[in-house]
Amino acid sequence: MTKLTLGSHPYMLGFEQLERLLERNAKSGNEGYPPFNIEQTSERGYRITLAVAGFREQDLSITVEDRQLVIRGRQADEDETRVFLHRGIAARQFQRSFVLADGVEVAGATMENGLLHVDLSRTDPQTVVQTIRINKA
């Protein structure tokens, strides 16, 4: 028995890219750090909030690469003269990726109280009606 995938279904022409995006997102290996929320802020607005306590704005980067929102954090190396008796606060780098649908754009980002907020907005796709002329063979 052959596996019927989204891209190979006879009625789903041109959806191979969607299948690749789903596979890439599944393989991204997000380990759960840092924790995040995704909320709908309006009919066409979304907000991703990451808990990035201990990170400064200059320690974070936000990019969109091939419809994929990538948030990276890297803290500068600590002072070697500090001696910790217990170290329970994570000081590690991270990368979080989110696949964006067509028409979803990053509207901005803010940082407050150890939380990074990335706002997204969705635009309505333009409806295009196209008439195809039939040529004689």
CNS distance restraints for C-alpha pairs under 8 A (distance, minus, plus):
assign (resid   4 and name CA) (resid   8 and name CA) 6.29 0.50 0.50
assign (resid   4 and name CA) (resid   9 and name CA) 6.42 0.50 0.50
assign (resid   5 and name CA) (resid   9 and name CA) 6.28 0.50 0.50
assign (resid   6 and name CA) (resid  12 and name CA) 6.84 0.50 0.50
assign (resid   6 and name CA) (resid  15 and name CA) 6.99 0.50 0.50
assign (resid   6 and name CA) (resid  16 and name CA) 7.16 0.50 0.50
assign (resid   6 and name CA) (resid  19 and name CA) 6.37 0.50 0.50
assign (resid   7 and name CA) (resid  12 and name CA) 6.38 0.50 0.50
assign (resid   7 and name CA) (resid  13 and name CA) 7.01 0.50 0.50
assign (resid   7 and name CA) (resid  14 and name CA) 7.10 0.50 0.50
assign (resid   7 and name CA) (resid  15 and name CA) 5.29 0.50 0.50
assign (resid   7 and name CA) (resid  16 and name CA) 4.40 0.50 0.50
assign (resid   7 and name CA) (resid  17 and name CA) 7.97 0.50 0.50
assign (resid   7 and name CA) (resid  18 and name CA) 7.99 0.50 0.50
assign (resid   7 and name CA) (resid  19 and name CA) 6.38 0.50 0.50
assign (resid   8 and name CA) (resid  12 and name CA) 7.24 0.50 0.50
assign (resid   8 and name CA) (resid  13 and name CA) 7.88 0.50 0.50
assign (resid   8 and name CA) (resid  16 and name CA) 7.80 0.50 0.50
assign (resid   9 and name CA) (resid  13 and name CA) 7.54 0.50 0.50
assign (resid  15 and name CA) (resid  19 and name CA) 6.65 0.50 0.50
assign (resid  16 and name CA) (resid  20 and name CA) 6.34 0.50 0.50
assign (resid  17 and name CA) (resid  21 and name CA) 6.18 0.50 0.50
assign (resid  18 and name CA) (resid  22 and name CA) 6.26 0.50 0.50
assign (resid  19 and name CA) (resid  23 and name CA) 6.26 0.50 0.50
assign (resid  20 and name CA) (resid  24 and name CA) 6.05 0.50 0.50
assign (resid  21 and name CA) (resid  25 and name CA) 6.09 0.50 0.50
assign (resid  21 and name CA) (resid  99 and name CA) 7.16 0.50 0.50
assign (resid  22 and name CA) (resid  26 and name CA) 6.17 0.50 0.50
assign (resid  23 and name CA) (resid  27 and name CA) 6.26 0.50 0.50
assign (resid  24 and name CA) (resid  28 and name CA) 6.16 0.50 0.50
assign (resid  25 and name CA) (resid  97 and name CA) 7.59 0.50 0.50
assign (resid  25 and name CA) (resid  98 and name CA) 7.48 0.50 0.50
assign (resid  25 and name CA) (resid  99 and name CA) 7.04 0.50 0.50
assign (resid  28 and name CA) (resid  97 and name CA) 7.42 0.50 0.50
assign (resid  30 and name CA) (resid  95 and name CA) 7.60 0.50 0.50
assign (resid  30 and name CA) (resid  96 and name CA) 6.43 0.50 0.50
assign (resid  30 and name CA) (resid  97 and name CA) 7.82 0.50 0.50
assign (resid  33 and name CA) (resid  94 and name CA) 7.00 0.50 0.50
assign (resid  34 and name CA) (resid  50 and name CA) 6.38 0.50 0.50
assign (resid  34 and name CA) (resid  51 and name CA) 5.91 0.50 0.50
assign (resid  34 and name CA) (resid  52 and name CA) 6.60 0.50 0.50
assign (resid  34 and name CA) (resid  94 and name CA) 7.34 0.50 0.50
assign (resid  35 and name CA) (resid  50 and name CA) 5.94 0.50 0.50
assign (resid  35 and name CA) (resid  51 and name CA) 5.79 0.50 0.50
assign (resid  36 and name CA) (resid  48 and name CA) 6.90 0.50 0.50
assign (resid  36 and name CA) (resid  49 and name CA) 5.36 0.50 0.50
assign (resid  36 and name CA) (resid  50 and name CA) 4.29 0.50 0.50
assign (resid  36 and name CA) (resid  51 and name CA) 6.22 0.50 0.50
assign (resid  37 and name CA) (resid  47 and name CA) 7.97 0.50 0.50
assign (resid  37 and name CA) (resid  48 and name CA) 5.68 0.50 0.50
assign (resid  37 and name CA) (resid  49 and name CA) 5.12 0.50 0.50
assign (resid  37 and name CA) (resid  50 and name CA) 6.62 0.50 0.50
assign (resid  38 and name CA) (resid  46 and name CA) 7.12 0.50 0.50
assign (resid  38 and name CA) (resid  47 and name CA) 5.74 0.50 0.50
assign (resid  38 and name CA) (resid  48 and name CA) 4.55 0.50 0.50
assign (resid  38 and name CA) (resid  49 and name CA) 6.46 0.50 0.50
assign (resid  39 and name CA) (resid  46 and name CA) 5.66 0.50 0.50
assign (resid  39 and name CA) (resid  47 and name CA) 5.33 0.50 0.50
assign (resid  39 and name CA) (resid  48 and name CA) 6.58 0.50 0.50
assign (resid  40 and name CA) (resid  44 and name CA) 7.95 0.50 0.50
assign (resid  40 and name CA) (resid  45 and name CA) 5.95 0.50 0.50
assign (resid  40 and name CA) (resid  46 and name CA) 4.38 0.50 0.50
assign (resid  40 and name CA) (resid  47 and name CA) 6.36 0.50 0.50
assign (resid  41 and name CA) (resid  45 and name CA) 5.23 0.50 0.50
assign (resid  41 and name CA) (resid  46 and name CA) 5.21 0.50 0.50
assign (resid  41 and name CA) (resid  47 and name CA) 6.54 0.50 0.50
assign (resid  42 and name CA) (resid  46 and name CA) 6.96 0.50 0.50
assign (resid  44 and name CA) (resid 121 and name CA) 5.70 0.50 0.50
assign (resid  44 and name CA) (resid 122 and name CA) 5.08 0.50 0.50
assign (resid  44 and name CA) (resid 123 and name CA) 7.14 0.50 0.50
assign (resid  45 and name CA) (resid 119 and name CA) 7.26 0.50 0.50
assign (resid  45 and name CA) (resid 120 and name CA) 5.71 0.50 0.50
assign (resid  45 and name CA) (resid 121 and name CA) 4.54 0.50 0.50
assign (resid  45 and name CA) (resid 122 and name CA) 6.28 0.50 0.50
assign (resid  46 and name CA) (resid 119 and name CA) 5.88 0.50 0.50
assign (resid  46 and name CA) (resid 120 and name CA) 5.01 0.50 0.50
assign (resid  46 and name CA) (resid 121 and name CA) 6.31 0.50 0.50
assign (resid  47 and name CA) (resid 117 and name CA) 6.47 0.50 0.50
assign (resid  47 and name CA) (resid 118 and name CA) 5.58 0.50 0.50
assign (resid  47 and name CA) (resid 119 and name CA) 4.49 0.50 0.50
assign (resid  47 and name CA) (resid 120 and name CA) 5.99 0.50 0.50
assign (resid  48 and name CA) (resid 117 and name CA) 5.75 0.50 0.50
assign (resid  48 and name CA) (resid 118 and name CA) 5.14 0.50 0.50
assign (resid  48 and name CA) (resid 119 and name CA) 6.50 0.50 0.50
assign (resid  48 and name CA) (resid 120 and name CA) 7.97 0.50 0.50
assign (resid  49 and name CA) (resid 115 and name CA) 6.39 0.50 0.50
assign (resid  49 and name CA) (resid 116 and name CA) 5.48 0.50 0.50
assign (resid  49 and name CA) (resid 117 and name CA) 4.50 0.50 0.50
assign (resid  49 and name CA) (resid 118 and name CA) 6.37 0.50 0.50
assign (resid  50 and name CA) (resid 115 and name CA) 5.64 0.50 0.50
assign (resid  50 and name CA) (resid 116 and name CA) 5.15 0.50 0.50
assign (resid  50 and name CA) (resid 117 and name CA) 6.66 0.50 0.50
assign (resid  51 and name CA) (resid 114 and name CA) 6.17 0.50 0.50
assign (resid  51 and name CA) (resid 115 and name CA) 4.77 0.50 0.50
assign (resid  51 and name CA) (resid 116 and name CA) 6.52 0.50 0.50
assign (resid  52 and name CA) (resid 114 and name CA) 5.36 0.50 0.50
assign (resid  52 and name CA) (resid 115 and name CA) 5.59 0.50 0.50
assign (resid  52 and name CA) (resid 116 and name CA) 6.50 0.50 0.50
assign (resid  53 and name CA) (resid 113 and name CA) 7.78 0.50 0.50
assign (resid  53 and name CA) (resid 114 and name CA) 4.28 0.50 0.50
assign (resid  53 and name CA) (resid 115 and name CA) 6.81 0.50 0.50
assign (resid  54 and name CA) (resid  91 and name CA) 7.67 0.50 0.50
assign (resid  54 and name CA) (resid 114 and name CA) 6.97 0.50 0.50
assign (resid  55 and name CA) (resid  59 and name CA) 5.88 0.50 0.50
assign (resid  55 and name CA) (resid  60 and name CA) 7.23 0.50 0.50
assign (resid  55 and name CA) (resid  73 and name CA) 7.39 0.50 0.50
assign (resid  55 and name CA) (resid  74 and name CA) 7.82 0.50 0.50
assign (resid  55 and name CA) (resid  75 and name CA) 6.43 0.50 0.50
assign (resid  55 and name CA) (resid 114 and name CA) 7.50 0.50 0.50
assign (resid  56 and name CA) (resid  60 and name CA) 6.97 0.50 0.50
assign (resid  56 and name CA) (resid  75 and name CA) 7.97 0.50 0.50
assign (resid  57 and name CA) (resid 111 and name CA) 7.40 0.50 0.50
assign (resid  59 and name CA) (resid  73 and name CA) 5.62 0.50 0.50
assign (resid  59 and name CA) (resid  74 and name CA) 5.27 0.50 0.50
assign (resid  59 and name CA) (resid  75 and name CA) 5.48 0.50 0.50
assign (resid  59 and name CA) (resid  76 and name CA) 7.37 0.50 0.50
assign (resid  60 and name CA) (resid  71 and name CA) 7.19 0.50 0.50
assign (resid  60 and name CA) (resid  72 and name CA) 5.65 0.50 0.50
assign (resid  60 and name CA) (resid  73 and name CA) 4.46 0.50 0.50
assign (resid  60 and name CA) (resid  74 and name CA) 6.53 0.50 0.50
assign (resid  61 and name CA) (resid  71 and name CA) 5.79 0.50 0.50
assign (resid  61 and name CA) (resid  72 and name CA) 5.24 0.50 0.50
assign (resid  61 and name CA) (resid  73 and name CA) 6.50 0.50 0.50
assign (resid  62 and name CA) (resid  69 and name CA) 7.24 0.50 0.50
assign (resid  62 and name CA) (resid  70 and name CA) 5.82 0.50 0.50
assign (resid  62 and name CA) (resid  71 and name CA) 4.62 0.50 0.50
assign (resid  62 and name CA) (resid  72 and name CA) 6.55 0.50 0.50
assign (resid  63 and name CA) (resid  69 and name CA) 5.91 0.50 0.50
assign (resid  63 and name CA) (resid  70 and name CA) 5.28 0.50 0.50
assign (resid  63 and name CA) (resid  71 and name CA) 6.59 0.50 0.50
assign (resid  64 and name CA) (resid  68 and name CA) 5.38 0.50 0.50
assign (resid  64 and name CA) (resid  69 and name CA) 4.48 0.50 0.50
assign (resid  64 and name CA) (resid  70 and name CA) 6.03 0.50 0.50
assign (resid  65 and name CA) (resid  69 and name CA) 6.47 0.50 0.50
assign (resid  65 and name CA) (resid  70 and name CA) 7.22 0.50 0.50
assign (resid  67 and name CA) (resid  99 and name CA) 6.10 0.50 0.50
assign (resid  67 and name CA) (resid 100 and name CA) 5.29 0.50 0.50
assign (resid  67 and name CA) (resid 101 and name CA) 7.09 0.50 0.50
assign (resid  67 and name CA) (resid 102 and name CA) 7.54 0.50 0.50
assign (resid  68 and name CA) (resid  97 and name CA) 6.52 0.50 0.50
assign (resid  68 and name CA) (resid  98 and name CA) 5.61 0.50 0.50
assign (resid  68 and name CA) (resid  99 and name CA) 4.40 0.50 0.50
assign (resid  68 and name CA) (resid 100 and name CA) 5.62 0.50 0.50
assign (resid  69 and name CA) (resid  97 and name CA) 5.56 0.50 0.50
assign (resid  69 and name CA) (resid  98 and name CA) 5.02 0.50 0.50
assign (resid  69 and name CA) (resid  99 and name CA) 6.15 0.50 0.50
assign (resid  69 and name CA) (resid 100 and name CA) 6.70 0.50 0.50
assign (resid  70 and name CA) (resid  95 and name CA) 6.85 0.50 0.50
assign (resid  70 and name CA) (resid  96 and name CA) 5.77 0.50 0.50
assign (resid  70 and name CA) (resid  97 and name CA) 4.53 0.50 0.50
assign (resid  70 and name CA) (resid  98 and name CA) 6.56 0.50 0.50
assign (resid  71 and name CA) (resid  95 and name CA) 5.63 0.50 0.50
assign (resid  71 and name CA) (resid  96 and name CA) 5.18 0.50 0.50
assign (resid  71 and name CA) (resid  97 and name CA) 6.40 0.50 0.50
assign (resid  72 and name CA) (resid  93 and name CA) 7.42 0.50 0.50
assign (resid  72 and name CA) (resid  94 and name CA) 5.62 0.50 0.50
assign (resid  72 and name CA) (resid  95 and name CA) 4.40 0.50 0.50
assign (resid  72 and name CA) (resid  96 and name CA) 6.50 0.50 0.50
assign (resid  73 and name CA) (resid  93 and name CA) 5.28 0.50 0.50
assign (resid  73 and name CA) (resid  94 and name CA) 5.21 0.50 0.50
assign (resid  73 and name CA) (resid  95 and name CA) 6.51 0.50 0.50
assign (resid  74 and name CA) (resid  92 and name CA) 6.81 0.50 0.50
assign (resid  74 and name CA) (resid  93 and name CA) 4.46 0.50 0.50
assign (resid  74 and name CA) (resid  94 and name CA) 6.80 0.50 0.50
assign (resid  75 and name CA) (resid  91 and name CA) 6.81 0.50 0.50
assign (resid  75 and name CA) (resid  92 and name CA) 6.91 0.50 0.50
assign (resid  75 and name CA) (resid  93 and name CA) 6.60 0.50 0.50
assign (resid 100 and name CA) (resid 104 and name CA) 6.02 0.50 0.50
assign (resid 100 and name CA) (resid 105 and name CA) 7.76 0.50 0.50
assign (resid 103 and name CA) (resid 122 and name CA) 5.46 0.50 0.50
assign (resid 103 and name CA) (resid 123 and name CA) 5.29 0.50 0.50
assign (resid 103 and name CA) (resid 124 and name CA) 7.07 0.50 0.50
assign (resid 103 and name CA) (resid 125 and name CA) 6.85 0.50 0.50
assign (resid 104 and name CA) (resid 120 and name CA) 6.52 0.50 0.50
assign (resid 104 and name CA) (resid 121 and name CA) 5.56 0.50 0.50
assign (resid 104 and name CA) (resid 122 and name CA) 4.31 0.50 0.50
assign (resid 104 and name CA) (resid 123 and name CA) 6.53 0.50 0.50
assign (resid 105 and name CA) (resid 120 and name CA) 5.58 0.50 0.50
assign (resid 105 and name CA) (resid 121 and name CA) 5.47 0.50 0.50
assign (resid 105 and name CA) (resid 122 and name CA) 6.39 0.50 0.50
assign (resid 106 and name CA) (resid 118 and name CA) 7.23 0.50 0.50
assign (resid 106 and name CA) (resid 119 and name CA) 6.04 0.50 0.50
assign (resid 106 and name CA) (resid 120 and name CA) 4.51 0.50 0.50
assign (resid 106 and name CA) (resid 121 and name CA) 6.45 0.50 0.50
assign (resid 107 and name CA) (resid 118 and name CA) 7.66 0.50 0.50
assign (resid 107 and name CA) (resid 119 and name CA) 5.34 0.50 0.50
assign (resid 107 and name CA) (resid 120 and name CA) 5.11 0.50 0.50
assign (resid 107 and name CA) (resid 121 and name CA) 6.06 0.50 0.50
assign (resid 108 and name CA) (resid 118 and name CA) 5.98 0.50 0.50
assign (resid 108 and name CA) (resid 119 and name CA) 5.37 0.50 0.50
assign (resid 108 and name CA) (resid 120 and name CA) 7.26 0.50 0.50
assign (resid 109 and name CA) (resid 116 and name CA) 7.14 0.50 0.50
assign (resid 109 and name CA) (resid 117 and name CA) 5.46 0.50 0.50
assign (resid 109 and name CA) (resid 118 and name CA) 4.35 0.50 0.50
assign (resid 109 and name CA) (resid 119 and name CA) 6.00 0.50 0.50
assign (resid 110 and name CA) (resid 116 and name CA) 5.95 0.50 0.50
assign (resid 110 and name CA) (resid 117 and name CA) 5.19 0.50 0.50
assign (resid 110 and name CA) (resid 118 and name CA) 6.65 0.50 0.50
assign (resid 111 and name CA) (resid 115 and name CA) 5.66 0.50 0.50
assign (resid 111 and name CA) (resid 116 and name CA) 4.54 0.50 0.50
assign (resid 111 and name CA) (resid 117 and name CA) 6.07 0.50 0.50
assign (resid 112 and name CA) (resid 116 and name CA) 6.67 0.50 0.50
